[in-house]
Amino acid sequence: MEESVEKLETQLTLWSLKIDNLAAKHQKAGTPARFDAVMHVDELKALLAIAQSALLEFKAAAAGTSRRARLKAAMKRAWNDLDAALANPMP
């Protein structure tokens, strides 16, 4: 299980970098960012924070408990929400 958690952490790091790059692209000097672009980046950052929090809670829960099973489901939902938001082009 530790191997999967490490893969999830790595993927979250990659997604964080992708979001940072997207935000930087919209913050080019002399070019005001469109409101919807800023909102999209903010939504991605919020979804990333939720996914990171869910992963931390999952890691902290004792293995084999019903709490960990619930947290795993919540983590998967957060993961899928972030993955879908990143896959969709900016509005």
Buried (B, 14 or more C-beta within 10 A) or exposed (E): EEEEEEEBBEBBEEBBEEBBEBBEEBEEEEEEBEEEBBEBBEBBBEBBEBBBEBBEBBBEBEEEEEEBEEBBEBBEEBBEBBBEBBEEEBE
